[in-house]
Structures are given as C-alpha cells and as structure tokens.
Amino acid sequence: MRKKVRKKTPLPEIQEEGLLTPLRRGQSAYVQSTSMDFRKFAADLEFGPQSESSLTSHVEMAAALVDQAMLGRWMPLAVVYHKDYESAKRAFLMYHRLSLVRGLIYFILMILPFFEIPAWCDGNLPKPCGDPRKYPLSGLPFIQPWISASIQVLCVSVLIWSCGLQWHFLRSQFWLNRVGVYKVVVLVLMVISTAASSFGLSDLRGINVSMYIRLLVPIVFSRAIRGCFRMTMRIINTFLDIAVLVGTFVLISAWLATAIFSETSVEFKDFSTSLLNLFVLLTTANNPVIWASTYNANRFAFFFFFFYLVLGLYFLMNLAFSLIYSNYKAQMAVEVAKRITARQGNLRAAFSLLDTRHQEWIDGATMIALFLAIGRYRHIPDVRARASRLFLALNKRGDFKIWSDEFEELCDVIAKEVERQPESALLKRRRSNPDMHFVKHPFYNYVIWALTLCSLSFAIAALNVSGTVKELLINLEFLFGWIFVMDGVLKIYGQGWKSYWHTHVNRFDFIVTILILAVQAASLFYVDVRSWVTYLIIARCFRVLALVTMISRWRLMGETLVHVIPATAPILALQFLVCSFFSLLGMHLFGGLIYKDNPALKDTEYERHQFYAFNFNDYAAGMATCFNLCVVNKWTMT
C-alpha cells in the first residue's frame, strides 16, 4: 500500500518547448534527460503495429468516461458495466445528441398555444371567437385542432424515443431515479391528452387539459430548467418567511391608516379598502395619487406614508430580494458542486477501470493508450501528437506513475495543453496568398469601413426621397453591392475559405452579400424588388457593431453579455412557463369576458385608457397581460 502523501508546497516549474511542467526539487535534470526517451517510447507505442489491438475494453470505457467528464456530463456506471457496453454507449451518446431536437420540441410545445383556438370559442375558422371588433384578440392566426394534435403526436413520439434510449442504457436505475418516473408519468399524460383531443374529449368544462400538461415537459425533460425549478422550490421557505413579515406589516399599516384617515379620505374609508390601496402602494403603482387627497387634507399624513414606504419598500422589499438572492446563490453553489462531483466521479471510475492490479497508480503505457483512445473524440483534438506532453504535465511527482490524485486533474490538464492553441491561432498560421497581403492591411479595412458607412447614409437617404434622386441612390447601392462582392472575393482568395469563414463578421458579410446579389439578379426580371437592396444595405451596415471590439471597455461589456444571456436562458424559460400557466388559467377563467361596450367596464380606468387589448381572450393576449403585470407599472388597471 502506498503511504499517505503529505500535502505538498507549490513546486517549481521549467519551460520546455512551451510546456510548463511542475517538478520536485532536484528532478529537473532527470526529467530533461529522460523526456526524449519517453517521447521515443510514446512514439513506438503510438505507431507500432500492435498499437490499436493492444487497447483493452477497459481503456475504451475509461476514455468514454473521460470524454463525458470533459463535456461536463456524467456517464452513469450502468453504461460502463452494461452487458452490452457498445450498445449502451451508442444509446447514451445518441440521447445527448438529441438534446437540440428536444430543445426544439420544448420550443414548439411552448409556442403552440399561441395558435390554438381558445376553449371558450365555439365558432369555426377563420373567426372562431366571433367578431374580432367586439372581442379583442391578439390577431395571430389560429390553426385547425387536428394540426395541433398532429404536432403534439410528433413531439410525443420523439420524447418517447428519447426516453426509451435513456431506459436502454440505464435499465433498472432508470426506475430508481425519480426524474425517470416523472418523465414516464408526463409522457403517459401527454399520450392520454393527445388521444382525448383527437376525439374532442380533452376539454374539461371548457378547459383544455393538454395545454397545462405541456408546461411540465420542459421542466421534467430539460436538466437546466429542471435545475432552476428545483432551486426555486428550495427557496420557497425563505420566501414564505419574508412574505409573512411583509404581509403583517401591510396589515398593521392598513389598520392604522383606517383608524387615522377613515373620516377624511375615501381611499382609507374601511379596512379592506385601506389594505388594497396600501398593498398597491407598496409596488409604487399608485404613488402618489393614492395619498394625495389625504395629504391635502392633513399635511402631517406625509410622515405616515413616508415611514410606510421607507420601511416597506426600501427595507423589507430589499431584505426580501437579498434573502432570495443569497438562497438562490447558495442553491446554485450546490448545483455546481454536484456537477464537479459528477465529473470527479467519472474520473475515479475511469481510474478504477485502468488500475486493474489495484496498485493505486497507472503506468505510462496504459496512460498513452488512454490518450490514444481519447484522441478519437473530435472535441479533444491533437491528443495523438501531444500524448507525451500530456503525460509529463499530469505526472507531477516525476516518477512516471499516475496516482489517483493526479488522475483527477486529467480534464484540467487536457484543457490547458490541448486547447491552449485555439483554432483561430492555427488558422492564422496557415499560409495565405502572398500577392493578397494588402487585404490584411489596416488601410484596406479603413476603406471598407468608410464605404460601409457611406452605403448606410445612401440607403437611409433613399428611404426619404422619391423620383429621380431615389433612382440614382438605388443605382449607387447596386454599385456598393458589387464593391462588397469584390471585397468578399479578395478576402476568400487571400485568406482561404476556412480562415475567412472563421470570423463572425465575414460570415455576416457573406450571407448579406449573397442576398444582395440575389435581389439584384431578381431585379432584372421584377423591377419592384429593386427597393429591397436598400434594406439589405442597411442590414449589412449592422456590421458596425463590430467596432465595439475595438474599444476594450465595450468589448468587455459585449463579452459579458454574450456569456450572461445563455446563462440566464433557463431562468427566462422558467419565467416564461410561469407566465404561460397564469395566461392559460386566465384564458380559461376570464376568456370572453372582455369585449367592447361591456357595461361592467363602463367609467373605469381600464375603459378610459383603452386597455381592451390587454385581456385573456386568447393565449397571446394573456401573455401580453402577464408581461404588464410583471413590469408592475399600472398593473391594477390591466
């Protein structure tokens, strides 16, 4: 048994052909003298005639585990020890390749209610809800019920296939995991609701049950949205505590306002009216209108509302937000720790597979075989050429043995060594045409930027003039279009297609330029499409946003937005699902109650502000109404 290793102090580093290799004191000369022998040994193993046949099944399994650890996923041990490992691995990889398809299904199921006929409508298309001038709707077109049922059948079929793949590589563990059970339950409910809707039986007292079941699909099947939902549910206890405190404060304040101002103010004539008005005041939606008359009657009323807003709005509400944020942050840390633990679990399982002799270390030959097996995965390039460097970087003790604590750093070592030189750096080193160096000259770029801004000014001017001047400007835009074509041809010829296409600005320019050429070709047969060139020129001028990268502060803000927006996508999706739930509920409870000349709305602020478009007559209008409620401003009127 190996003795317990003491915690080491930071080790000195040496620079060897661009590789920083941590070493013990006194071992630099030894490793320098043996590194060439090790490379020769690695090359012999790599290119030897028996290299491929010497890779055991354990090495293949370990490589698959390391591959998933690099992707931030956890390959269940049920896949590794499956009786048909190759089949289970294919099912596991296929399941994750379907992630984009599943994301598309979530999107389709979430937007499908926008085009479905509301349950309260009993007419036929194209006007199933009656006269749209009487019943304000969103204006979106509705689809036939059989089309909606067909789309739902297709989505359910793909989800059943995805769930079947997961069951195949998990087997008995699929039923031990609660998420798997939830998926099966949701799929069964979806199948039942789809079958019922096909026969017109899904409406329960005017409520389309399948619409609510669809909301569960993204939460149950999407790991990111499910994680946000789980974290949200875990902070409910904290939210309830602060909600009780805020509610008690509003109740006491309403009692005081009724006792003090009931005789002088209509807004606080009784406890229920005071409670409602003070609750709205806490959201500042009716400030200062709600207490203006009270303040006119008694100037000392200012102190009551001052302390109410300071304590309620600036102290209690901020305290609630801070507690929710701190708890959400703590739950996020737990989720991150779970992912790190899952990755380390994959690496420990891979180490156990490779340590067949139970000696708690892995020799160099096995590690090189592992690197070669990993090299077959496309997202870990150049492992075959860097196997020796990877081993030296991983072998911190310098004893040519990889211990368990060193093996757990494999992902970090691969990320540093293999991904140190990104693809863009490799593209820059490719040989370009020496006759086209002027394309890379700063002066050439300045000329293209100047022409882009000139084309933008001409395109905007063409939208505001007519007659001969407009025709002249459109002809100039045609000329600019051909200039941009020549710019693209020169860059492709000088840099090469792969280097040109690697830049996002070039991709944008290429697509818009092709569209400009298509419109110019179409204008030869259809004169009316000539004006489209103006809009395409304006679209191409959006490339000026690339100027943001030239200023460090703007570039930092842009990079922050690029990283923050994808990170907030699960939270925004969960918010969308919450609004969808209340929109569906409002449509089923209040659908058809908002219409022109409704006597119940006469002389109300809703009628005076013409808020008829904000209603729950259909799903899209309900979502717009829920958005207004989330913004809070004038939420009592909508």
C-alpha angles and dihedrals in degrees: 000000000000116000118248109273115233121229107271128220119234110292127225118255133219128203112234118171092325093314121119105211117185111221140177120252111277095019100090095090092045094053093043090054095047101038092085091050090050091050089051090050090049092049091050090051092044099049100027118122092245097046098105096040092050093064107105126210089253091060091050091050092047090050090053090051092050090047092056091044089055089053092050093247131121118232106208116236087234086074093050095048095037114133088236101038097174093052092046092049092050090050091049093050092044090051091056093043087059091061092100091048091050090049089053089051091052089051093049093049091049095051096038094087089060089071101035122104111254115251093240092059115092101174132098130259137305089032106021094156097050128247108001090208089065099036108043111220134176093259095235116137118255124225130218115270092240090058090053091048091049092052090049092050091052092049093047091049092055091046091050089051091049091048090048091054090052091050090049096059096035100039109169093008089063090071093042090060113079091213090062091052090048090052092052092048092050091047091050090050090047092051092048093047092046092050090046093049089051088061094038094251100115095089109093107192091329094318120118101217095190090066090063094045090055090061089064094057098075092042094051101036102036112076093200095050090041089054092051091048091049092050091048092053091049093057094050091095091058091045091051091052094053091039090058090050093050091045092052090050092052092047093052091045091050090052091050093046091051092048094048106034106025093104097045104036132052091203090066101033094127139009098261093050091046092048093052095045095047091048090053089045089057087064090047089232092127101030123161097357094072095058100028095097091046090051091049090054096044123017091198088066086080091076092055094053091039093058091040093056095040094050098036104035105028100032113025097034092047089047089053092050092047093050092048091048094048092049092046090049090051091050090048089054089052091052091049090049089052091054092048090048090049091052092048089048090056091051093047090050090050091050091051090052092052096042094073093157094051091233094134094239138075124224126231096255092057092047092051089050088051091051090051091051091049089050090070090070111090098218091061102057130184096019090132092059095041102042094114093047091049091052093049092048091050095044098076095164092056094226095116090243124111110219125199096260090050092047091056088065092057095107092051092048092050091048091052099041104033099035095039092102108047123210092260091062090051090050091053090056093055115107114260130196107282091210092061101054090118089072089069094046114114091231090060090052091049090053092051091048090050092050090048092054091045091052089050092053092048092048093051091046091051090059092057102045136059142197123028094349092056091049090051092050092049090053089051089051089054087053091050089050091058091046089056089048090055090047091055093046092050093049093048092048093045101041103027126245098274094048091046095048092047091074116080093214090055091050091052092047092048095051095046092045091052089051090050090052090049092051092047090051091048090050089066088068102024115039093190093070093062090091090060089073088069092060092045091052089052089048091051090052089065083084086084084083084077086071085076089074091061093066114065097215093047090046090052091051091047093050089048091054091047090055098038099050096059090043092055094046095095091049092049090047090052090049089051090052091050091051089046091055094052091042091054091044092049091047091053094044103037104019112137095011094103112072138135117281092018104164091213090065097047115128093003127131087245090063096040092054092043094235093160091122090064103076144109098251090118137006098260093049089048091053090052089050092049089050090055090050090052091052087052097205110126089351091146091063096051 
